[in-house]
Amino acid sequence: PNRISFGNNARIEGVIIFEKSSGTPGEDKFTIPNSAEFYPIPGDSQYDAVREATAGYAILAPTAAVTINNNLNVNGSIIADTISIKNNASATLNDGIILAYSSHANAITVGNGGKLTFNSSGEVTVPSQGISDKAARAYAYDPAGYREVVK
């Protein structure tokens, strides 16, 4: 199984993409124990194909359990098997959605003082590359709060 964790104040210029392991969904783990901030892929022409293929993503980990234990700020979407925001963590998605593939009722949890915020400039790029239509839970920005997107 894949196991990834960041140190203090991680700065990611790009996208995190998990390769599916041979294990069962949720066996892969991606933990953000400390603050992390995602920035766009650099604007150089050598990255044009990467930017096009990953448009709208911040984290693409459809077989992983993603745990956010501290502050996270991303431009784009988080897509995982399960997503947990806890321990007073604050996750901010700028122009993105949050989507969990797990069919469990608690596929996306925000607890123990955790906070999930959607910010939108009105130009949300919903990812399409690598997304199947079997998504169980997806939440998107809505000026009134949030809305569950039914697929």
Accessible surface in RSA format (square Angstrom, percent):
REM  Atomic radii and reference values for relative SASA: ProtOr
REM  Chains: A
REM  Algorithm: Lee & Richards
REM  Probe-radius: 1.40
REM  Slices: 20
REM RES _ NUM      All-atoms   Total-Side   Main-Chain    Non-polar    All polar
REM                ABS   REL    ABS   REL    ABS   REL    ABS   REL    ABS   REL
RES PRO A   1    97.36  71.0  55.51  50.6  41.86 152.2  57.59  47.5  39.78 247.2
RES ASN A   2    49.85  34.4  45.29  43.8   4.56  11.0   9.83  23.6  40.02  38.7
RES ARG A   3   145.59  61.1 114.31  58.3  31.27  74.5  59.42  81.2  86.17  52.2
RES ILE A   4    68.82  39.2  61.64  45.9   7.18  17.3  65.91  47.5   2.91   7.9
RES SER A   5    73.64  62.2  44.64  59.6  28.99  66.8  34.35  73.1  39.29  55.0
RES PHE A   6    41.65  20.8  35.07  21.7   6.58  17.1  38.66  23.4   2.99   8.6
RES GLY A   7    49.36  60.9   0.00   N/A  49.36  60.9  35.99  98.8  13.37  29.9
RES ASN A   8   115.78  79.8  91.06  88.0  24.71  59.5  20.61  49.6  95.17  92.0
RES ASN A   9   117.00  80.7  96.18  92.9  20.82  50.1  30.49  73.4  86.51  83.6
RES ALA A  10    20.51  18.9   9.50  14.7  11.01  25.0  17.91  25.2   2.60   6.9
RES ARG A  11   146.11  61.3 115.65  59.0  30.47  72.5  54.39  74.3  91.72  55.6
RES ILE A  12    22.87  13.0  19.88  14.8   3.00   7.2  22.87  16.5   0.00   0.0
RES GLU A  13    92.11  52.9  65.67  49.7  26.44  63.0  18.69  36.2  73.42  59.9
RES GLY A  14    13.85  17.1   0.00   N/A  13.85  17.1   9.12  25.0   4.73  10.6
RES VAL A  15    35.19  23.2   8.90   8.1  26.29  63.4   8.90   7.7  26.29  71.3
RES ILE A  16    28.99  16.5  27.37  20.4   1.62   3.9  28.99  20.9   0.00   0.0
RES ILE A  17    96.03  54.6  65.87  49.1  30.16  72.7  65.87  47.4  30.16  81.8
RES PHE A  18    14.66   7.3   1.40   0.9  13.26  34.5   5.18   3.1   9.48  27.1
RES GLU A  19   147.60  84.7 134.47 101.7  13.13  31.3  55.13 106.6  92.47  75.5
RES LYS A  20   143.06  69.8 119.81  73.5  23.25  55.4  65.54  59.0  77.52  82.6
RES SER A  21    23.16  19.6  10.52  14.0  12.63  29.1  18.40  39.2   4.76   6.7
RES SER A  22   128.25 108.4  82.81 110.5  45.43 104.7  57.94 123.4  70.31  98.5
RES GLY A  23    23.70  29.2   0.00   N/A  23.70  29.2  12.73  34.9  10.97  24.6
RES THR A  24    93.37  66.4  89.49  90.7   3.88   9.2  75.35 101.2  18.01  27.2
RES PRO A  25    86.44  63.0  67.86  61.9  18.57  67.5  67.87  56.0  18.57 115.4
RES GLY A  26    15.53  19.2   0.00   N/A  15.53  19.2  12.49  34.3   3.04   6.8
RES GLU A  27    64.40  37.0  56.75  42.9   7.66  18.2  26.14  50.6  38.26  31.2
RES ASP A  28     0.82   0.6   0.82   0.8   0.00   0.0   0.21   0.5   0.61   0.6
RES LYS A  29    85.91  41.9  85.91  52.7   0.00   0.0  54.15  48.7  31.76  33.8
RES PHE A  30     0.00   0.0   0.00   0.0   0.00   0.0   0.00   0.0   0.00   0.0
RES THR A  31    38.30  27.2  38.30  38.8   0.00   0.0  20.83  28.0  17.46  26.4
RES ILE A  32     0.00   0.0   0.00   0.0   0.00   0.0   0.00   0.0   0.00   0.0
RES PRO A  33    44.11  32.1  34.87  31.8   9.24  33.6  34.92  28.8   9.19  57.1
RES ASN A  34    45.85  31.6  45.85  44.3   0.00   0.0   3.19   7.7  42.66  41.2
RES SER A  35    33.27  28.1  31.92  42.6   1.34   3.1  16.72  35.6  16.55  23.2
RES ALA A  36     5.38   4.9   0.00   0.0   5.38  12.2   1.94   2.7   3.44   9.1
RES GLU A  37    65.16  37.4  64.98  49.2   0.19   0.4  10.55  20.4  54.61  44.6
RES PHE A  38     5.15   2.6   2.89   1.8   2.26   5.9   2.92   1.8   2.23   6.4
RES TYR A  39    66.80  31.2  63.85  36.3   2.94   7.7  42.70  32.1  24.09  29.7
RES PRO A  40    92.22  67.2  76.52  69.8  15.71  57.1  87.20  72.0   5.03  31.3
RES ILE A  41    21.31  12.1  13.37  10.0   7.94  19.1  13.37   9.6   7.94  21.6
RES PRO A  42    46.46  33.9  35.71  32.5  10.76  39.1  46.46  38.4   0.00   0.0
RES GLY A  43    67.52  83.3   0.00   N/A  67.52  83.3  34.07  93.5  33.44  74.9
RES ASP A  44    81.71  57.2  73.89  73.5   7.82  18.5  20.72  48.8  60.99  60.8
RES SER A  45    92.15  77.9  74.76  99.8  17.39  40.1  41.10  87.5  51.05  71.5
RES GLN A  46   133.03  74.4  95.99  70.2  37.04  88.2  43.40  92.4  89.63  68.0
RES TYR A  47    71.40  33.3  71.40  40.6   0.00   0.0  36.24  27.2  35.15  43.3
RES ASP A  48    72.25  50.6  67.16  66.8   5.09  12.0  31.96  75.2  40.28  40.2
RES ALA A  49    78.09  71.8  65.96 101.8  12.13  27.6  72.39 101.9   5.69  15.1
RES VAL A  50    72.05  47.4  68.66  62.2   3.39   8.2  72.00  62.6   0.04   0.1
RES ARG A  51    71.90  30.2  65.82  33.6   6.08  14.5  40.53  55.4  31.37  19.0
RES GLU A  52   140.54  80.7 125.20  94.7  15.34  36.5  48.17  93.2  92.37  75.4
RES ALA A  53    52.32  48.1  45.43  70.1   6.90  15.7  48.44  68.2   3.89  10.3
RES THR A  54    14.48  10.3  11.87  12.0   2.61   6.2  10.54  14.2   3.93   5.9
RES ALA A  55    48.04  44.2  35.52  54.8  12.52  28.5  43.43  61.2   4.61  12.2
RES GLY A  56    15.31  18.9   0.00   N/A  15.31  18.9   5.50  15.1   9.82  22.0
RES TYR A  57    10.93   5.1   2.50   1.4   8.43  21.9   2.50   1.9   8.43  10.4
RES ALA A  58     1.19   1.1   0.15   0.2   1.04   2.4   1.19   1.7   0.00   0.0
RES ILE A  59     0.00   0.0   0.00   0.0   0.00   0.0   0.00   0.0   0.00   0.0
RES LEU A  60    20.88  11.6  20.88  14.9   0.00   0.0  20.88  14.7   0.00   0.0
RES ALA A  61     0.00   0.0   0.00   0.0   0.00   0.0   0.00   0.0   0.00   0.0
RES PRO A  62    40.72  29.7  36.45  33.2   4.27  15.5  36.45  30.1   4.27  26.5
RES THR A  63    16.54  11.8  16.47  16.7   0.07   0.2  15.73  21.1   0.81   1.2
RES ALA A  64     0.00   0.0   0.00   0.0   0.00   0.0   0.00   0.0   0.00   0.0
RES ALA A  65    16.27  15.0  15.32  23.6   0.94   2.1  15.32  21.6   0.94   2.5
RES VAL A  66     1.16   0.8   0.00   0.0   1.16   2.8   0.00   0.0   1.16   3.1
RES THR A  67    27.97  19.9  27.97  28.4   0.00   0.0   6.78   9.1  21.19  32.0
RES ILE A  68     0.00   0.0   0.00   0.0   0.00   0.0   0.00   0.0   0.00   0.0
RES ASN A  69    38.39  26.5  30.08  29.1   8.31  20.0   8.06  19.4  30.32  29.3
RES ASN A  70    50.87  35.1  49.29  47.6   1.58   3.8   2.43   5.9  48.44  46.8
RES ASN A  71    74.32  51.3  73.82  71.3   0.51   1.2  20.10  48.4  54.23  52.4
RES LEU A  72     3.27   1.8   0.15   0.1   3.12   7.8   1.02   0.7   2.25   6.1
RES ASN A  73    53.07  36.6  52.55  50.8   0.52   1.3  16.33  39.3  36.74  35.5
RES VAL A  74     0.31   0.2   0.00   0.0   0.31   0.8   0.31   0.3   0.00   0.0
RES ASN A  75    72.86  50.2  57.60  55.7  15.26  36.7  24.78  59.6  48.08  46.5
RES GLY A  76     4.87   6.0   0.00   N/A   4.87   6.0   4.02  11.0   0.85   1.9
RES SER A  77     0.00   0.0   0.00   0.0   0.00   0.0   0.00   0.0   0.00   0.0
RES ILE A  78     0.03   0.0   0.03   0.0   0.00   0.0   0.03   0.0   0.00   0.0
RES ILE A  79     0.09   0.1   0.09   0.1   0.00   0.0   0.09   0.1   0.00   0.0
RES ALA A  80     0.00   0.0   0.00   0.0   0.00   0.0   0.00   0.0   0.00   0.0
RES ASP A  81    13.86   9.7  13.86  13.8   0.00   0.0   0.00   0.0  13.86  13.8
RES THR A  82    37.56  26.7  37.56  38.1   0.00   0.0  28.46  38.2   9.10  13.8
RES ILE A  83     1.11   0.6   0.00   0.0   1.11   2.7   0.13   0.1   0.98   2.7
RES SER A  84    25.75  21.8  25.54  34.1   0.21   0.5  19.03  40.5   6.72   9.4
RES ILE A  85     0.28   0.2   0.00   0.0   0.28   0.7   0.00   0.0   0.28   0.8
RES LYS A  86    70.92  34.6  70.92  43.5   0.00   0.0  19.24  17.3  51.68  55.0
RES ASN A  87    78.85  54.4  62.78  60.7  16.07  38.7  21.46  51.7  57.39  55.5
RES ASN A  88   118.65  81.8  98.72  95.4  19.93  48.0  25.78  62.0  92.88  89.8
RES ALA A  89     0.91   0.8   0.00   0.0   0.91   2.1   0.49   0.7   0.42   1.1
RES SER A  90    33.04  27.9  31.84  42.5   1.19   2.7  19.90  42.4  13.14  18.4
RES ALA A  91     0.00   0.0   0.00   0.0   0.00   0.0   0.00   0.0   0.00   0.0
RES THR A  92    27.34  19.4  27.18  27.6   0.16   0.4  10.40  14.0  16.93  25.6
RES LEU A  93     0.35   0.2   0.13   0.1   0.22   0.6   0.13   0.1   0.22   0.6
RES ASN A  94    30.66  21.1  30.38  29.4   0.28   0.7  13.74  33.1  16.92  16.4
RES ASP A  95    40.02  28.0  37.52  37.3   2.50   5.9  12.23  28.8  27.79  27.7
RES GLY A  96     0.97   1.2   0.00   N/A   0.97   1.2   0.00   0.0   0.97   2.2
RES ILE A  97     8.14   4.6   8.14   6.1   0.00   0.0   8.14   5.9   0.00   0.0
RES ILE A  98     0.00   0.0   0.00   0.0   0.00   0.0   0.00   0.0   0.00   0.0
RES LEU A  99     1.57   0.9   1.57   1.1   0.00   0.0   1.57   1.1   0.00   0.0
RES ALA A 100     0.00   0.0   0.00   0.0   0.00   0.0   0.00   0.0   0.00   0.0
RES TYR A 101    28.13  13.1  14.91   8.5  13.22  34.4  12.98   9.8  15.15  18.7
RES SER A 102     9.22   7.8   2.75   3.7   6.47  14.9   8.01  17.1   1.21   1.7
RES SER A 103    95.56  80.8  73.63  98.3  21.93  50.5  40.95  87.2  54.61  76.5
RES HIS A 104   123.92  67.7 118.16  82.1   5.77  14.8  69.97  72.1  53.96  62.8
RES ALA A 105    91.55  84.2  64.22  99.1  27.33  62.2  64.42  90.7  27.13  71.9
RES ASN A 106   100.34  69.2  90.15  87.1  10.20  24.5  25.18  60.6  75.17  72.7
RES ALA A 107     0.09   0.1   0.00   0.0   0.09   0.2   0.04   0.1   0.05   0.1
RES ILE A 108    28.45  16.2   7.83   5.8  20.62  49.7   7.83   5.6  20.62  56.0
RES THR A 109    51.75  36.8  47.90  48.6   3.85   9.2  43.13  57.9   8.62  13.0
RES VAL A 110    67.79  44.6  34.39  31.1  33.40  80.5  34.52  30.0  33.27  90.2
RES GLY A 111    32.22  39.7   0.00   N/A  32.22  39.7  30.97  85.0   1.25   2.8
RES ASN A 112   110.80  76.4  82.82  80.0  27.98  67.4  26.57  64.0  84.22  81.4
RES GLY A 113    53.99  66.6   0.00   N/A  53.99  66.6  28.91  79.3  25.08  56.2
RES GLY A 114    16.79  20.7   0.00   N/A  16.79  20.7   0.00   0.0  16.79  37.6
RES LYS A 115   125.07  61.0 121.72  74.7   3.34   8.0  68.76  61.9  56.30  60.0
RES LEU A 116    45.48  25.3  18.93  13.5  26.55  66.7  18.93  13.3  26.55  71.4
RES THR A 117    40.63  28.9  37.41  37.9   3.22   7.7  37.14  49.9   3.49   5.3
RES PHE A 118    21.87  10.9   8.90   5.5  12.98  33.8   8.90   5.4  12.98  37.1
RES ASN A 119    68.43  47.2  65.01  62.8   3.43   8.2  20.77  50.0  47.67  46.1
RES SER A 120    36.72  31.0   3.79   5.1  32.93  75.9   3.18   6.8  33.54  47.0
RES SER A 121    86.00  72.7  46.29  61.8  39.71  91.5  53.68 114.3  32.32  45.3
RES GLY A 122    67.33  83.0   0.00   N/A  67.33  83.0  35.11  96.4  32.22  72.2
RES GLU A 123   136.25  78.2 120.47  91.1  15.78  37.6  44.60  86.3  91.64  74.8
RES VAL A 124    52.03  34.2  25.62  23.2  26.41  63.6  25.62  22.3  26.41  71.6
RES THR A 125    66.75  47.5  61.57  62.4   5.17  12.3  36.87  49.5  29.88  45.2
RES VAL A 126    80.17  52.8  62.21  56.3  17.96  43.3  62.21  54.1  17.96  48.7
RES PRO A 127     7.51   5.5   0.18   0.2   7.33  26.6   1.01   0.8   6.50  40.4
RES SER A 128    87.15  73.6  68.94  92.0  18.21  42.0  45.60  97.1  41.56  58.2
RES GLN A 129   110.14  61.6 105.96  77.4   4.18  10.0  22.07  47.0  88.07  66.8
RES GLY A 130    64.07  79.0   0.00   N/A  64.07  79.0  36.74 100.8  27.33  61.2
RES ILE A 131    43.11  24.5  16.79  12.5  26.32  63.4  17.64  12.7  25.47  69.1
RES SER A 132    47.06  39.8  37.81  50.5   9.25  21.3  45.96  97.9   1.09   1.5
RES ASP A 133   129.96  91.0 107.94 107.4  22.02  52.1  42.46  99.9  87.50  87.3
RES LYS A 134   149.11  72.7 127.17  78.0  21.95  52.3  81.31  73.2  67.80  72.2
RES ALA A 135    13.68  12.6   0.39   0.6  13.29  30.2   0.39   0.5  13.29  35.2
RES ALA A 136    30.79  28.3   7.19  11.1  23.59  53.7  15.87  22.3  14.92  39.5
RES ARG A 137    65.60  27.5  65.03  33.2   0.57   1.4   5.23   7.1  60.38  36.6
RES ALA A 138     1.69   1.6   0.98   1.5   0.71   1.6   0.98   1.4   0.71   1.9
RES TYR A 139    39.47  18.4  39.47  22.5   0.00   0.0  12.96   9.7  26.51  32.7
RES ALA A 140     7.20   6.6   7.20  11.1   0.00   0.0   7.20  10.1   0.00   0.0
RES TYR A 141    70.93  33.1  61.92  35.2   9.02  23.5  31.81  23.9  39.12  48.2
RES ASP A 142    37.56  26.3  34.95  34.8   2.61   6.2   2.49   5.9  35.07  35.0
RES PRO A 143   118.48  86.3  85.80  78.2  32.67 118.8  87.73  72.4  30.74 191.1
RES ALA A 144   102.69  94.4  57.90  89.3  44.80 101.9  71.31 100.4  31.39  83.1
RES GLY A 145    44.36  54.7   0.00   N/A  44.36  54.7  34.26  94.0  10.10  22.6
RES TYR A 146   145.54  68.0 123.63  70.3  21.91  57.0  76.40  57.4  69.14  85.2
RES ARG A 147   117.81  49.5 112.94  57.6   4.86  11.6  42.70  58.4  75.10  45.5
RES GLU A 148    81.29  46.7  59.93  45.3  21.36  50.8  16.52  31.9  64.77  52.9
RES VAL A 149    37.98  25.0  31.47  28.5   6.51  15.7  33.92  29.5   4.06  11.0
RES VAL A 150   134.87  88.7 104.55  94.6  30.32  73.1 107.93  93.8  26.94  73.1
RES LYS A 151   125.19  61.1  57.71  35.4  67.48 160.7  52.89  47.6  72.30  77.0
END  Absolute sums over single chains surface
CHAIN  1 A     7890.7       5970.3       1920.4       3919.3       3971.3
END  Absolute sums over all chains
TOTAL          7890.7       5970.3       1920.4       3919.3       3971.3
